[in-house]
């Protein structure tokens, strides 16, 4: 099981469009990835155990039945992910 950010529920089968998350901060790509660390407004609500990056170039669709937990990303941050993808 890997962490991911739920971007959208995709009809008609309610699949989940997700963006990958990594705690490997050395793979951070400025201008492409989004850093979620202790200073970020979403960090406390994210459920991340340590600073992580949203890998905006790593987007996939997965069946909704394998999603165990998701957190809400603020609309402005979701737009940022959409712009970078």
Buried (B, 14 or more C-beta within 10 A) or exposed (E): EEBBBBBEEEEEEEBBBBBBBBEEEEEBEEEEBBBBEEEBEBBEEBEBEEBBBBBBEBBEEBEEEEBEEBEEBEEEBBEBBEEBE
